Amino acid sequence: MVTDELQKYIIDSLKAGNPVASIRQSLLESGWQSADIEEAFSALGTVLAEQITPNRGIFTRRFARVGVIVAFIASVGTGVYIWQDQLDLRNANASKTREFYTRIAESHISFTDSGTMVFPDEQKFLTEKNRYIAEKTNFIETDLRTMTLTLYAEGVPTEQLQILSKGKERSWWETPTGNYSVLGKSVNGYSSIGRVWMPYSIQFYGNYLIHGWPHYDDGTPVSKGYSGGCIRLSDADAKKIFDFAKVGMPVLVLEEHIDQKFGTLFAKGEKAALPEIGAQAFLVQDLASGETLLEKNVDEKRAVASLTKLMTAVVAHEVIYLGRSVQTTSKLLAGAQMFTPVEGERYIGLDLLYPLLMQSSNLSAKLLASFVGEGAFIGDMNAKALSLEMKDTTFADASGISAGNISTARDLARLLQYIYFKRPFLFDISRGVMFEEVGILRIGDTIAVKDLKNVNEFLEYPDLIGVKNGKTTAAGETMATVWNVERPDGNVPVAIIVLGSEDRAKDTLRLHTWLTENYAK
């Protein structure tokens, strides 16, 4: 979709003298879709020859496929290891990799949930900040609302610096709010995906870093615009942070949520009677306001089966660079059902999200976890659950097969809120929406995603936003859905969650009918 923001960026970039090709590439790196970019140029009536200035000609020809700016930096002892991303993860379960991702999982702490909402919570941010101040802690405060980064020495602010770029909100590359810590540093980190150098790089979580302005081999800086999720500053300011930061130092990051205009749910009149619902627990909740419309046993801990895969998708997106590939083995292929990859072939993480969410593929879950090692990945899942204040949730595997995957309807609503407001593309995938590309990454190169059968229910319903189902002996049938309820003053996203059901589709449909009869316009 062409937005004023996109057109303004193009106009400003053209005024600054940036070549059209460079502008297009920067937008792709920032997560804009190619079709939207071309439509924006067309709408602006821009007809420009794609000329390259002499000092950029070599770079443009050489680096025509610039990638998302991502590097993994792990500090082990006194050494710093920088992954060369053009290499596949052939040793994904190596001990250093497992240790590194375990540290990632331990680095982010809860404060992204405000009790009933999953927006980044300023009050909790301030609580953490004030605690660090009271304890006279050295820490880094990153406020993406004001685009400022402040250094605190023994609880006292010593310097405030300007942030120049961040990840685009609600895109695949949005910079995540959280309470993190410095995981590693590199004076001049290199991303072989983007083929760029990132001066004074500091990693604080997964694919996300703080660093100076990236540049190519010939010294040419990348164009201005959104980043691939990293926090960019000037080189001079990045060096100040680099000199100040120590491994283990807290890093607070706060991003404001987009002010979306939602409607208000009011019952039309006397509420229609609720039909019989067989599920042992269920919840109908307004995700915009956090208001519970209907509930039963919402705090009862229950096995959730493949609803687990919603968290698997979130963690895979935030911790793994999804442009990388993983190789299948005979051990991983055991028990493969609808999605049956070929032994020895390699599959990129981005493609694996489709069978994961459309077909509830246990194999896809295993393959995604294998990027970092199953133990580390499950640790990431549980750490993310804590960060969302899913206090009654425990994950035992990435697929949901184990009876040890436990949650509540209330906790699952928090996860659905997070996905709706921060990772909405995961809901799109669950409905079978086919993204042709994400930035420079092309979808379908390793899996024919367009040929996959979608086993989720309610796909024919136009008001469906997202859906995931599950079934095991321990959990019974489970389902989590999000629906769009139209109101005169705006739309409202509403979650319907059923656990311990004998007929998940029947129970969900009855709750959906009750919802629309009572609240839809």
C-alpha positions in Angstrom: 0.0 0.0 0.0 1.3 3.4 -0.9 1.4 5.8 2.1 2.3 9.4 2.5 5.3 8.3 4.5 6.6 6.2 1.6 6.1 9.0 -0.9 7.7 11.6 1.4 10.7 9.4 1.8 11.1 9.1 -2.0 10.7 12.8 -2.5 13.2 13.7 0.2 15.7 11.1 -1.1 15.4 12.5 -4.7 15.9 16.0 -3.4 19.0 14.8 -1.6 20.4 13.6 -4.9 20.2 9.9 -4.2 19.9 7.7 -7.4 16.6 6.0 -8.0 18.3 2.5 -7.8 19.7 3.4 -4.4 16.3 4.6 -3.1 14.6 1.4 -4.3 17.3 -0.7 -2.6 17.1 1.2 0.7 13.3 0.8 0.8 13.6 -3.0 0.1 16.1 -3.2 2.9 13.7 -1.4 5.2 10.9 -4.0 4.5 8.8 -2.2 1.9 7.4 -4.5 -0.7 8.6 -4.1 -4.3 5.1 -3.6 -5.7 4.4 -0.8 -3.2 7.7 0.9 -4.1 6.9 0.8 -7.8 3.4 2.1 -7.3 4.7 5.0 -5.2 7.1 6.0 -7.9 4.3 5.8 -10.5 1.9 7.8 -8.3 4.6 10.5 -8.0 4.9 10.6 -11.7 8.7 10.0 -11.4 10.3 9.2 -14.7 14.0 9.2 -14.1 16.9 7.6 -15.8 18.7 5.3 -13.3 22.0 7.1 -13.5 24.8 6.2 -11.1 27.3 8.8 -10.0 31.0 7.9 -10.7 32.0 7.3 -7.1 29.0 4.8 -6.7 29.2 3.0 -10.0 31.5 0.2 -8.9 29.6 -0.3 -5.7 26.2 -0.5 -7.5 27.3 -3.1 -10.0 29.2 -5.1 -7.4 26.6 -5.0 -4.7 23.3 -5.1 -6.6 21.8 -7.5 -4.2 22.3 -5.7 -0.9 20.7 -7.5 2.1 19.2 -6.6 5.4 21.8 -5.2 7.7 22.3 -8.0 10.2 25.3 -9.5 11.9 25.5 -11.8 14.8 28.1 -10.9 17.3 29.0 -13.1 20.2 31.5 -12.3 22.9 33.3 -15.4 24.2 36.0 -14.7 26.7 38.1 -11.9 25.3 37.4 -12.7 21.7 34.7 -11.5 19.4 33.1 -13.8 16.8 31.3 -12.3 13.8 29.3 -14.7 11.8 29.9 -14.4 8.0 26.3 -14.7 6.9 27.0 -15.9 3.4 27.9 -19.2 5.0 25.1 -21.6 5.8 24.6 -22.7 9.4 26.2 -26.1 8.9 27.3 -26.3 12.5 24.1 -24.8 14.0 24.4 -26.9 17.2 28.0 -26.1 18.0 28.6 -25.4 21.7 29.5 -21.7 21.1 26.3 -21.2 19.1 24.2 -22.8 21.9 25.9 -20.7 24.6 25.4 -17.5 22.5 21.7 -18.0 22.0 21.3 -19.0 25.7 22.7 -15.6 26.6 20.3 -14.0 24.1 17.3 -15.8 25.8 18.5 -14.6 29.2 19.0 -11.0 28.1 15.4 -9.8 27.7 13.2 -9.2 30.7 9.5 -8.5 31.0 8.1 -5.0 30.6 6.5 -5.0 27.2 3.0 -5.8 28.6 0.9 -3.3 30.6 -1.2 -5.9 32.4 -4.1 -6.2 30.0 -2.4 -4.8 26.9 0.8 -5.9 25.1 1.9 -2.4 24.0 5.3 -1.3 25.1 4.5 0.1 28.6 6.1 3.4 29.4 5.3 3.0 33.1 7.2 -0.3 33.3 10.0 1.2 31.3 10.2 4.0 33.8 10.1 1.5 36.7 13.1 -0.4 35.3 14.9 2.9 34.6 14.3 4.2 38.1 15.5 1.0 39.6 18.7 1.2 37.7 19.1 4.9 38.8 18.4 4.0 42.4 20.9 1.2 42.3 23.5 3.5 40.7 23.8 1.2 37.7 25.6 2.0 34.4 23.1 1.5 31.7 22.0 2.6 28.2 18.5 4.1 27.6 17.2 4.0 24.1 13.9 5.9 23.5 12.7 5.3 20.0 9.8 7.6 20.5 12.1 10.6 20.8 14.9 9.0 18.8 17.4 9.6 21.6 19.9 7.4 23.3 21.1 8.3 26.8 24.2 7.0 28.7 23.8 6.6 32.5 26.9 6.3 34.7 26.2 5.2 38.2 22.6 6.1 37.7 23.3 9.7 36.4 22.7 10.7 32.8 26.0 11.8 31.3 25.2 12.3 27.6 22.2 12.2 25.2 22.8 11.2 21.6 20.6 11.3 18.5 19.3 8.1 16.9 19.3 8.4 13.1 17.5 5.3 12.1 15.5 2.4 13.4 13.3 -0.5 12.1 10.0 0.3 10.5 7.0 -0.1 12.9 4.8 -3.1 12.2 7.2 -4.3 9.5 9.2 -7.5 9.5 12.1 -5.5 10.8 10.5 -3.5 13.7 13.0 -2.8 16.5 11.7 -4.7 19.6 11.0 -3.0 22.9 12.6 -4.7 25.9 15.0 -4.8 28.7 18.2 -6.3 27.3 21.9 -6.4 27.9 25.1 -5.9 25.9 25.9 -9.3 24.4 29.0 -8.4 22.4 31.0 -5.6 20.7 32.9 -5.2 17.5 34.9 -2.1 16.5 33.9 -2.6 12.9 31.3 -5.4 12.4 30.7 -6.7 8.9 27.5 -8.0 7.5 28.1 -10.3 4.6 24.3 -10.3 3.9 24.2 -6.5 3.4 27.9 -6.4 2.4 28.3 -3.4 4.6 30.5 -2.4 7.5 28.9 -1.3 10.8 31.2 0.8 12.9 31.2 0.3 16.7 28.7 -2.5 16.7 27.0 -3.5 20.0 24.6 -6.4 20.0 21.8 -6.4 22.5 19.3 -9.1 21.2 19.1 -11.6 18.4 19.5 -9.8 15.1 19.5 -6.4 16.6 22.5 -4.1 17.2 23.4 -0.5 18.0 26.0 0.8 15.6 27.4 3.7 13.5 26.2 4.6 10.0 26.9 1.5 7.8 29.0 1.8 4.7 30.2 -0.3 1.8 33.7 -1.5 1.0 34.5 1.7 -0.9 33.4 3.9 2.0 30.1 4.9 0.4 27.5 5.2 3.2 24.2 3.5 2.8 21.2 5.7 2.0 19.1 7.2 4.7 15.9 5.4 5.7 14.6 2.7 8.0 17.1 0.1 9.1 16.7 -3.6 9.1 15.8 -3.4 12.8 19.2 -2.1 14.1 19.6 1.3 15.9 21.9 3.5 13.8 23.7 6.6 15.0 26.5 8.8 13.6 29.9 7.1 13.8 31.1 9.7 16.4 28.1 9.0 18.6 28.3 5.3 18.1 32.0 5.4 19.3 30.9 7.1 22.5 28.4 4.3 23.2 31.0 1.7 22.3 33.6 3.1 24.7 31.0 3.3 27.4 29.3 -0.1 27.0 30.5 -3.3 28.7 29.3 -6.8 28.1 26.4 -7.5 30.4 25.4 -3.8 30.8 21.6 -3.2 30.7 20.1 -1.8 27.5 16.6 -0.4 27.8 14.7 0.0 24.5 11.2 1.6 24.3 9.2 2.1 21.0 5.9 3.8 20.9 3.0 1.9 19.4 1.3 3.2 16.3 -1.8 5.2 17.3 -4.5 3.2 15.5 -8.1 4.3 15.6 -10.3 1.5 16.9 -14.0 1.4 17.5 -15.7 0.8 20.8 -17.6 -2.4 21.5 -21.1 -1.9 22.9 -23.8 -4.6 23.0 -26.6 -3.8 20.5 -29.2 -4.4 23.1 -30.1 -7.3 25.4 -27.4 -9.8 24.8 -28.3 -13.0 22.9 -28.1 -16.1 24.9 -24.8 -18.0 24.8 -25.1 -21.4 23.1 -23.6 -24.5 24.7 -19.8 -24.4 24.5 -18.0 -27.7 25.1 -14.5 -26.3 25.6 -13.1 -26.6 29.1 -11.8 -23.0 28.8 -12.5 -20.1 26.5 -12.0 -16.4 26.2 -13.4 -13.7 24.0 -11.4 -10.5 24.3 -11.1 -7.1 22.7 -7.4 -6.9 21.8 -7.5 -3.1 21.4 -8.8 -2.3 24.8 -8.1 -5.5 26.7 -11.7 -5.8 27.7 -12.9 -9.4 28.3 -16.3 -10.0 26.7 -16.8 -13.6 27.7 -14.7 -16.1 29.6 -14.5 -19.5 31.2 -11.6 -20.9 33.3 -9.3 -18.3 31.6 -6.5 -18.9 34.3 -6.7 -22.6 34.2 -3.4 -24.1 33.0 -3.9 -26.5 30.2 -1.9 -28.2 27.4 -2.1 -26.1 24.3 -0.9 -28.4 21.5 0.1 -26.6 18.3 -0.9 -23.2 19.5 2.7 -23.4 20.7 3.7 -22.7 17.1 2.6 -19.1 17.4 5.4 -18.5 19.8 7.7 -20.6 17.6 7.1 -18.2 14.8 7.6 -15.1 16.9 10.9 -16.4 18.3 12.1 -17.6 14.9 11.5 -14.2 13.4 13.2 -12.3 16.2 16.3 -14.5 16.9 17.1 -16.2 13.5 18.0 -14.4 10.3 15.3 -15.9 8.2 17.3 -15.6 5.0 19.6 -18.3 6.2 19.1 -22.0 5.4 19.2 -25.2 7.4 19.9 -28.7 6.0 17.5 -31.6 6.6 18.7 -34.8 8.1 17.2 -38.3 8.4 16.7 -37.7 12.1 14.8 -34.4 11.5 12.7 -36.0 8.8 11.3 -38.7 11.1 7.6 -38.3 11.4 7.2 -35.8 8.6 3.6 -35.5 7.4 2.1 -33.0 5.0 5.3 -31.0 4.5 7.9 -33.6 3.4 11.3 -32.0 2.5 14.1 -33.9 0.8 16.9 -35.3 2.9 20.1 -33.3 2.5 18.3 -30.3 0.9 18.5 -26.8 2.5 15.5 -24.7 3.3 15.5 -21.0 4.3 13.8 -20.0 7.6 11.4 -17.6 5.8 9.9 -20.4 3.7 9.6 -22.6 6.8 7.1 -20.2 8.4 4.5 -21.2 5.8 4.2 -24.9 6.6 4.6 -24.1 10.3 1.6 -21.8 10.4 -0.5 -23.1 7.5 -0.1 -26.9 8.0 1.0 -27.0 11.7 4.2 -28.8 10.5 6.1 -30.3 13.4 9.0 -30.7 11.1 9.1 -27.0 10.3 9.2 -26.3 14.0 12.1 -28.7 14.4 14.0 -27.2 11.5 13.5 -23.7 12.8 14.7 -24.7 16.3 17.7 -26.5 14.8 19.2 -23.1 13.6 20.3 -22.4 17.2 19.8 -25.8 18.8 16.6 -27.1 20.3 17.5 -26.3 23.9 18.5 -22.7 23.2 15.4 -22.2 21.1 13.0 -23.4 23.8 14.9 -21.2 26.2 14.1 -18.3 23.9 10.5 -19.2 23.7 10.1 -19.3 27.5 12.1 -16.0 27.9 9.8 -14.3 25.3 6.8 -15.6 27.2 8.1 -14.0 30.4 8.7 -10.8 28.5 5.1 -10.7 27.6 4.1 -11.5 31.2 2.7 -14.9 30.2 3.3 -16.0 33.8 1.4 -19.3 33.6 3.1 -20.4 30.4 5.8 -23.0 29.8 7.1 -24.4 26.6 8.7 -27.8 26.4 9.3 -28.1 22.6 8.9 -26.0 19.5 6.0 -28.0 18.0 3.5 -28.4 20.8 3.6 -32.2 20.8 4.6 -32.5 24.4 2.0 -32.3 27.2 4.5 -30.0 28.9 3.5 -27.1 26.6 1.3 -25.4 29.1 -0.6 -22.0 29.0 -3.9 -20.3 29.8 -6.5 -18.6 27.7 -5.5 -15.3 29.3 -1.8 -15.8 28.6 -2.5 -16.8 25.0 -4.5 -13.6 24.5 -1.4 -11.7 25.4 0.5 -13.5 22.7 -2.2 -12.8 20.2 -2.1 -9.1 21.2 1.7 -9.0 20.6 1.4 -10.6 17.2 -1.5 -8.4 16.2 0.3 -5.1 17.1 4.0 -6.1 16.5 4.2 -9.1 14.1 0.9 -9.0 12.1 2.4 -10.7 9.0 2.4 -14.0 11.0 -1.4 -13.8 11.0 -1.3 -13.1 7.3 0.7 -16.3 6.8 -1.7 -18.3 8.9 -4.4 -17.3 6.4 -2.3 -18.2 3.5 -1.4 -14.7 2.3 1.5 -15.1 -0.1 4.3 -12.6 0.2 6.4 -12.7 -2.9 9.3 -11.0 -1.1 10.3 -9.5 2.2 12.9 -6.8 1.6 15.4 -8.5 -0.6 14.4 -12.0 0.4 12.3 -13.9 -2.0 9.7 -16.3 -0.6 9.3 -19.7 -2.2 12.8 -20.3 -3.4 13.2 -23.4 -1.3 9.6 -24.4 -0.7 6.7 -24.1 -3.2 4.6 -22.2 -0.6 1.8 -21.5 -3.2 1.2 -25.2 -3.5 0.9 -25.8 0.3 -2.6 -26.8 1.5 -3.8 -24.6 4.4 -5.4 -26.8 7.1 -6.6 -23.9 9.3 -10.3 -23.3 9.6 -12.5 -20.3 8.7 -10.3 -19.2 5.8 -13.5 -18.3 3.8 -14.6 -15.8 6.5 -13.7 -12.2 5.4 -13.5 -11.0 9.0 -10.8 -13.5 10.0 -7.5 -11.8 10.8 -5.4 -14.8 12.1 -5.9 -18.4 13.0 -4.0 -21.4 14.6 -5.4 -24.7 15.6 -4.0 -27.7 17.6 -4.8 -31.2 18.8 -3.1 -33.7 21.0 -4.3 -36.3 23.5 -3.3 -34.2 26.4 -4.7 -30.9 25.1 -7.8 -32.1 23.3 -8.6 -29.7 20.5 -7.4 -26.1 20.7 -7.8 -23.0 18.6 -6.8 -19.3 18.7 -8.4 -16.9 16.3 -8.5 -13.1 15.9 -11.5 -11.5 14.1 -12.3 -8.0 12.8 -15.5 -6.6 14.3 -16.9 -3.7 12.4 -18.4 -0.9 14.4 -19.8 2.5 13.3 -16.8 4.3 14.9 -14.1 1.9 13.6 -13.0 -1.7 13.5 -12.1 -3.8 16.6 -9.8 -6.8 16.7 -11.3 -9.5 18.9 -9.6 -12.8 20.0 -11.5 -16.0 20.5 -9.5 -18.8 22.2 -10.8 -22.3 23.1 -8.9 -24.9 25.0 -9.8 -28.5 25.9 -12.4 -28.8 23.3 -13.9 -31.8 21.6 -14.8 -29.8 18.5 -12.7 -26.6 18.3 -14.3 -25.3 15.1 -17.8 -25.8 16.4 -17.0 -24.0 19.7 -15.2 -21.2 18.0 -18.0 -20.7 15.4 -20.6 -20.5 18.2 -18.6 -17.9 20.0 -18.0 -16.0 16.8 -21.8 -16.0 16.1 -22.5 -14.8 19.7 -19.9 -12.0 19.2 -21.3 -10.8 15.8 -24.9 -11.0 16.9 -24.2 -8.9 20.0 -21.5 -6.5 18.9 -21.1 -6.2 15.2 -22.8 -3.2 13.5 
